Amino acid sequence: MTESQQYQAPFAAGGSAGIDADVCQRLLGVALAHGGEYADLFFEYRAGGAISFEEGITRSASRSVSLGMGVRVQRGDATGYAHVEDLSWEAMKRAAETAARIAQGGEGTRVASLSPVSLPRRYELAAPPIDQPGVQKRELLERASRAVLAFDPRIIKAEASYVEEIRAILLATSDGRMAYDVQPLMRFGVRAIAESAGKREAGRSGGGGRMSLAYFEQLSPEQHAKVAAEQALTLLDARPAPAGQMEVVLAPGDSGILLHEAVGHGLEADFNRKGTSNYTGRVGEVVASELCTVVDDPTFLESRGSINIDDEGNEPQKNTLIEGGVLRGYLHDRLSAKHFKREPSGNGRRESFACAPMPRMTNTILTAGPHDPEEIVKSVKRGVYAKTFGGGQVDISNGDFVFSLTESYLIEDGKITAPLKGVNLIGNGPETLGQVTMLGHDVAISDGIWTCGKDGQSVPVGVGCPTIKLAKITVGGTDIG
């Protein structure tokens, strides 16, 4: 993509603090001077903004800018890391010297000549959202709020929000790679609050990704408002959730967050390198139903989890993690790839220049199966239809999880019937994938709302799946009758 005209990174060519290959090679030389085996530099410039709209007025509007550089040195399994917010030579040199202290003694590795890395174009935008007038974004929020309040007299409140950023990164590695990327990101959300007979419920909708404001030509603020309002009104009539083991049907798209949390994290190679994942040492073993193939795919155009290059300078590719129920591999950064004698998979990601990279997911998808979604629902005598997910907790070491559902329904005699409230799904990631007995052909990618946290770092991700039938899973509810 062309770099945002309004927010040119200072370290880019022609920027106020331009960083070229010569400066990078000198810094890498400092970083390796004490015997390090590998070093990399990560420059980042991030500009962001947010607007919230409530009760007919703009409640808040903000802008933020950050700039800095991180330097990493590796020797064996040990990593030294330092970062600065000052791109003067003296400050960057001190950071390189600090990171270099992980290695003491020995001859430093020679820095290879830096060559530009050619990147794919997964989010090439002519007009990044952050370059567009703020009044245009406020109008989108006002339209959503107005549509929510006009939907039904029981809707008593509407809230809408918009968050955007543009992130420019420059990477240089001691093995000769130099890459520059500009990553746009935006997220829109609307919340409706309904009240009737002393009961109050909330509904939500949102989306976005690495895309322009043309997103709203395909999915308007009014469409999001309708989804949020309908969900809030549906929940007013929700009955207490059943409890116990039963069949559950997961809706396509958003249900992929269960896969992401309960299975995906366990397939990140750092947990397996340390032996703390339930999947450690199980490559080649059956870990799921034969219907299940799980991929991590950063190549979807303009998706929230897509990246042209990871934060170690490797181009991410589609990685097959589970194929026909068999574990095929893990998601790697440079350190874990070295440990497992593999090539990095392009999944080394970091929240910012202040953080060292680690294996992270991008867009994690359970691929399509052979079944008709309607037939899947019809096959259930009594169970739960899980439509949208809220929060959850997962134990990476054993895969145990608890997820709350924000919208779900009872299935009775093959038909989706009453809305439910207070539904939790309780289970184990690997065991749950083993309970998949039907898989729809309607795979969908969740609209871009998800952010993944790990070890104190957050990164944007995508999830996706088709309609899924689980033969049994524990449903936590209040109705045990």
C-alpha positions in Angstrom: 0.0 0.0 0.0 1.0 3.6 -0.3 2.0 5.0 3.0 -0.5 7.3 4.7 0.2 10.8 3.5 -0.7 12.4 6.8 1.2 10.1 9.0 4.5 9.3 7.4 6.8 7.4 9.7 9.8 9.5 10.8 12.2 6.6 10.1 10.8 6.0 6.6 12.8 7.2 3.6 12.4 11.0 3.5 11.2 11.1 7.1 12.5 13.4 9.8 14.7 10.7 11.3 15.3 8.5 8.2 16.9 5.2 9.0 18.8 3.5 6.1 20.6 0.2 5.7 23.9 1.7 6.7 22.6 2.9 10.1 20.9 -0.5 10.7 24.1 -2.5 9.8 26.1 -0.3 12.3 23.5 -0.9 15.0 23.4 -4.6 14.4 27.2 -4.7 14.6 27.0 -3.1 18.0 24.3 -5.6 19.1 26.5 -8.6 18.2 29.8 -7.2 19.4 29.8 -9.3 22.6 29.2 -12.7 21.0 25.5 -12.7 20.1 24.4 -15.2 17.5 21.6 -13.1 16.0 20.1 -9.6 16.3 17.3 -7.6 14.9 16.0 -4.1 15.0 12.3 -3.2 15.1 11.3 0.4 14.4 7.6 1.3 14.9 5.5 4.4 14.4 1.9 4.2 15.4 -0.8 6.9 15.1 -4.3 6.2 16.5 -7.6 7.7 17.2 -10.9 6.9 18.9 -14.4 8.5 19.0 -17.3 7.5 21.3 -20.9 8.7 20.7 -23.7 8.5 23.3 -27.0 10.2 24.0 -26.8 12.3 20.9 -23.4 13.8 21.5 -19.7 12.9 21.1 -18.7 11.7 24.5 -15.0 11.5 23.8 -12.5 11.9 21.0 -8.8 11.2 21.2 -5.5 11.0 19.3 -2.3 9.2 20.1 1.1 8.8 18.6 4.0 6.6 19.6 7.5 6.1 18.2 10.4 3.9 19.1 12.9 1.1 18.4 13.5 -2.2 20.0 16.6 -4.3 19.6 16.9 -8.0 20.3 20.0 -10.2 20.7 19.9 -13.9 20.9 22.5 -16.4 22.0 21.3 -20.0 22.3 17.9 -19.9 24.1 18.7 -16.6 25.8 17.3 -13.3 24.6 18.4 -9.8 25.4 16.0 -7.0 24.7 16.0 -3.2 25.0 14.0 -0.4 23.5 14.1 3.4 23.2 11.7 6.2 22.2 14.5 8.4 20.9 15.9 7.6 17.4 19.1 9.5 17.8 22.2 7.5 17.1 23.4 7.7 20.7 20.1 6.4 22.2 19.8 3.6 19.7 23.5 2.6 20.3 22.9 2.4 24.0 19.9 0.2 23.5 22.0 -2.1 21.2 24.7 -2.3 23.8 22.2 -3.1 26.6 20.6 -6.0 24.6 24.1 -7.2 23.7 24.8 -7.9 27.4 23.0 -11.2 27.0 26.2 -12.5 25.5 29.5 -12.0 27.1 32.7 -13.2 25.5 33.3 -14.8 22.2 33.5 -13.4 18.7 30.4 -11.6 17.5 28.5 -12.9 14.5 29.1 -11.1 11.2 26.2 -8.9 10.1 25.0 -9.9 6.6 24.5 -7.2 4.0 20.9 -6.0 4.2 18.5 -6.6 1.3 14.9 -5.4 1.0 12.3 -8.0 1.4 9.5 -8.0 -1.2 6.1 -8.0 0.6 2.6 -9.2 -0.5 -0.2 -6.7 -0.6 -2.9 -7.9 1.7 -4.2 -4.5 2.7 -3.3 -2.0 0.0 -5.5 1.0 0.6 -5.7 4.2 -1.4 -7.3 6.0 1.5 -6.5 4.7 5.0 -9.3 5.6 7.5 -7.0 7.7 9.7 -6.5 10.1 6.8 -10.2 10.7 6.5 -12.0 13.7 8.2 -13.2 13.1 11.8 -16.6 14.5 10.9 -17.1 11.6 8.5 -16.5 9.0 11.3 -18.7 10.9 13.7 -21.5 10.8 11.2 -21.2 7.0 11.0 -21.6 6.8 14.8 -24.6 9.2 14.8 -26.3 7.1 12.1 -25.9 3.9 14.1 -27.1 5.6 17.3 -30.1 7.1 15.5 -31.0 3.7 14.0 -30.8 1.9 17.3 -33.1 4.3 19.1 -35.7 4.3 16.2 -35.8 0.5 16.1 -38.2 -0.1 18.9 -39.7 1.9 21.8 -38.2 -0.5 24.3 -34.7 0.6 23.2 -33.7 3.2 25.8 -30.1 3.9 25.1 -27.6 3.6 22.2 -23.8 3.8 22.3 -21.4 3.7 19.3 -17.6 3.7 19.1 -14.9 3.9 16.4 -11.2 3.1 16.9 -8.5 3.4 14.2 -4.7 3.3 13.9 -2.0 3.1 11.3 1.2 1.3 12.2 4.4 1.6 10.2 7.2 -0.8 11.0 10.8 -1.2 9.7 12.7 -4.4 10.5 16.4 -5.2 10.0 18.0 -8.5 10.8 21.6 -9.6 11.2 21.0 -12.4 8.6 20.3 -9.8 6.0 16.6 -8.9 5.8 15.2 -5.4 5.7 11.5 -4.8 5.4 9.0 -1.9 5.7 5.3 -2.2 6.1 2.3 0.1 6.8 -0.6 -1.6 8.6 -4.0 0.2 8.8 -6.7 -1.0 11.2 -10.1 0.2 12.2 -13.0 -1.2 14.4 -16.6 0.0 14.7 -19.0 -1.0 17.4 -22.6 -0.2 18.5 -24.4 -1.2 21.7 -28.2 -1.2 22.3 -29.8 -1.3 25.7 -33.4 -2.4 25.9 -35.8 -2.3 28.9 -39.2 -3.8 29.6 -41.1 -4.8 32.7 -38.2 -4.0 34.9 -35.7 -6.0 32.9 -32.7 -4.5 31.1 -30.6 -6.2 28.5 -27.8 -5.2 26.0 -27.1 -6.2 22.5 -23.9 -5.5 20.5 -22.6 -5.6 16.9 -19.4 -4.4 15.3 -16.7 -5.1 12.8 -13.8 -3.7 10.8 -10.4 -4.8 9.8 -7.4 -3.5 7.7 -9.7 -1.7 5.4 -11.0 1.7 4.3 -14.3 3.4 5.2 -15.7 1.7 2.1 -16.4 -1.1 4.6 -19.6 0.7 5.5 -20.8 0.5 1.9 -21.0 -3.3 2.4 -22.2 -3.3 6.0 -23.8 0.0 7.0 -24.1 1.5 10.5 -27.8 0.9 10.2 -27.2 -2.8 9.6 -25.0 -3.0 12.7 -27.6 -1.1 14.7 -30.3 -3.6 13.7 -28.2 -6.5 14.8 -27.5 -4.9 18.2 -31.1 -3.9 18.8 -32.5 -7.3 17.8 -30.1 -9.0 20.2 -31.1 -6.7 23.1 -34.8 -7.3 22.5 -34.3 -11.0 22.1 -32.6 -11.2 25.5 -35.5 -9.5 27.2 -37.5 -12.7 26.5 -34.6 -15.1 27.3 -35.3 -18.0 29.6 -32.8 -19.5 32.1 -30.2 -21.7 30.5 -30.4 -25.5 30.9 -27.5 -27.2 32.7 -25.7 -30.5 32.1 -24.1 -32.4 29.2 -25.9 -32.0 25.9 -25.5 -31.5 22.2 -24.4 -28.0 21.1 -24.5 -26.4 17.7 -22.0 -23.6 17.2 -22.9 -20.9 14.7 -20.5 -20.0 11.9 -18.0 -17.2 12.2 -17.8 -15.8 15.7 -17.7 -19.3 17.3 -14.2 -19.5 16.0 -13.1 -17.7 19.1 -13.7 -20.9 21.1 -11.2 -22.6 18.7 -8.8 -19.7 19.0 -8.7 -19.8 22.8 -9.2 -23.4 23.6 -7.1 -24.9 20.9 -5.1 -22.2 19.1 -3.0 -21.1 22.0 -2.0 -24.6 22.8 -0.6 -24.8 19.3 1.7 -21.8 19.7 5.2 -23.3 19.7 6.6 -21.5 22.8 4.2 -23.4 25.0 5.3 -26.6 23.4 9.0 -25.7 23.5 8.6 -25.3 27.3 6.5 -28.4 27.6 3.5 -26.6 29.1 0.9 -27.3 26.3 -1.5 -30.2 26.1 -0.2 -30.7 22.5 3.5 -31.1 23.5 5.1 -34.0 21.7 1.9 -35.0 19.9 2.7 -34.0 16.3 1.4 -36.9 14.1 -1.1 -38.0 16.6 -4.9 -37.8 16.4 -6.0 -34.8 18.5 -9.5 -34.1 17.0 -12.4 -35.5 15.0 -11.4 -36.6 11.5 -13.7 -33.8 10.2 -11.5 -31.2 11.7 -8.8 -29.3 9.8 -7.5 -26.2 11.5 -5.4 -23.5 9.7 -3.8 -20.2 10.7 -4.0 -18.1 7.6 -2.7 -14.5 7.4 -3.4 -14.1 3.7 -7.1 -13.0 3.7 -7.4 -9.6 2.1 -8.0 -6.8 4.6 -8.8 -9.1 7.5 -8.1 -8.0 11.0 -5.6 -10.7 11.7 -3.8 -10.5 8.3 -0.2 -9.3 8.0 2.2 -8.8 5.1 5.2 -9.6 7.3 5.6 -10.7 10.9 7.4 -8.7 13.5 10.6 -10.7 13.0 10.8 -10.0 9.2 9.3 -13.3 8.0 6.5 -13.4 5.5 3.6 -15.4 7.0 2.0 -18.2 5.0 -1.0 -20.4 5.6 -0.1 -22.9 8.2 -2.0 -26.2 8.6 -2.0 -27.1 12.3 -4.5 -30.0 12.4 -5.4 -31.9 9.2 -8.2 -34.5 9.3 -7.9 -34.7 13.0 -4.1 -35.2 13.0 -1.8 -32.7 14.6 0.6 -31.5 11.9 2.6 -28.7 13.6 2.8 -25.6 15.6 3.0 -21.8 15.1 6.6 -20.7 15.3 8.7 -17.6 15.9 12.4 -17.7 15.3 13.4 -19.1 18.7 10.9 -22.0 18.7 11.6 -22.8 15.0 15.3 -23.1 15.9 14.4 -25.4 18.9 12.2 -27.7 16.7 14.6 -27.5 13.7 11.9 -25.8 11.5 11.7 -22.7 9.5 9.8 -19.8 11.2 6.2 -19.9 10.2 5.8 -16.1 10.1 3.9 -15.9 13.5 6.4 -13.9 15.5 4.3 -11.0 16.7 4.6 -8.2 19.3 2.3 -5.6 20.6 4.8 -2.7 20.1 8.5 -1.8 19.9 8.7 -2.1 23.6 8.0 -5.9 23.5 9.9 -8.9 22.2 8.1 -11.1 19.7 6.5 -14.4 20.5 4.5 -17.0 18.5 1.0 -15.6 18.0 -2.0 -16.5 15.8 -3.2 -14.4 12.9 -6.6 -15.7 11.4 -7.3 -19.1 12.9 -9.9 -21.0 11.0 -11.7 -24.4 11.3 -12.2 -25.2 7.6 -15.5 -26.2 6.0 -17.0 -29.7 6.3 -19.5 -31.7 4.2 -22.8 -31.1 6.0 -25.8 -28.8 5.3 -26.2 -26.4 8.2 -30.0 -26.9 8.4 -29.5 -30.6 8.6 -27.1 -30.1 11.5 -29.7 -28.3 13.5 -32.4 -30.8 12.5 -30.3 -33.6 13.9 -30.4 -32.3 17.5 -33.3 -33.5 19.7 -32.5 -31.2 22.6 -29.5 -28.9 22.9 -28.2 -25.4 22.6 -27.5 -23.2 19.6 -24.5 -20.9 20.4 -24.7 -17.8 18.2 -22.3 -15.2 19.7 -19.6 -15.5 22.4 -18.5 -13.2 25.2 -15.5 -13.7 27.5 -13.8 -16.9 28.4 -11.0 -18.4 30.4 -8.6 -21.1 29.2 -5.8 -23.1 30.9 -3.1 -23.6 28.2 -1.5 -26.5 30.0 -4.5 -28.8 29.8 -6.9 -27.0 27.4 -9.7 -26.6 30.0 -12.0 -23.7 29.2 -15.1 -21.8 30.3 -16.9 -19.5 27.8 -19.9 -17.3 28.2 -22.4 -16.9 25.4 -24.0 -13.5 24.7 -26.7 -14.9 22.5 -27.9 -18.5 22.4 -31.1 -20.5 21.9 -32.7 -23.8 22.8 -32.9 -26.5 20.1 -36.0 -28.6 20.5 -36.9 -31.5 18.1 -34.5 -30.1 15.4 -35.8 -26.5 15.7 -34.2 -23.4 17.2 -36.7 -22.1 19.7 -36.4 -20.0 22.9 -33.6 -17.6 23.5 -31.5 -18.4 26.6 -29.6 -16.4 29.2 -26.7 -17.2 31.5 -25.2 -19.9 29.2 -21.7 -21.1 29.7 -19.8 -23.8 27.8 -17.4 -25.8 29.9 -15.0 -28.2 28.5 -11.5 -29.2 27.2 -10.2 -27.9 23.9 -8.8 -31.2 22.5 -11.7 -33.2 23.9 -14.2 -30.8 22.4 -12.6 -31.1 18.9 -13.0 -34.9 19.3 -16.7 -34.4 19.9 -17.3 -32.8 16.4 -19.7 -35.1 14.6 -21.0 -32.8 11.9 -19.4 -29.8 10.2 -21.1 -27.4 7.9 -20.0 -26.2 4.5 -20.8 -22.6 5.5 -17.4 -21.5 6.8 -17.4 -17.8 7.7 -14.7 -15.4 8.9 -15.8 -13.3 11.9 -16.1 -9.6 11.3 -13.0 -7.8 12.7 -13.5 -7.3 16.4 -11.2 -9.7 18.2 -8.0 -8.8 20.1 -5.9 -11.5 21.6 -4.0 -11.2 24.9 -0.9 -13.2 25.8 1.8 -12.6 28.4 0.6 -9.0 28.7 0.7 -8.3 25.0 -2.3 -7.7 22.8 -2.5 -8.1 19.0 -5.4 -8.0 16.5 -6.6 -11.4 15.3 -9.3 -13.0 13.2 -11.3 -16.2 13.7 -13.6 -18.3 11.7 -15.5 -21.6 11.4 -18.5 -23.3 9.8 -21.6 -24.5 11.7 -20.3 -27.1 14.1 -22.2 -29.9 15.9 -20.7 -31.1 19.2 -22.0 -34.5 20.4 -21.7 -33.4 24.0 -20.3 -30.6 26.0 -21.1 -29.4 29.5 -23.5 -26.5 29.5 -23.5 -24.4 32.6 -26.8 -22.8 33.4 -29.4 -22.3 36.1 -32.2 -24.6 34.9 -31.5 -28.2 35.9 -35.1 -29.4 35.5 
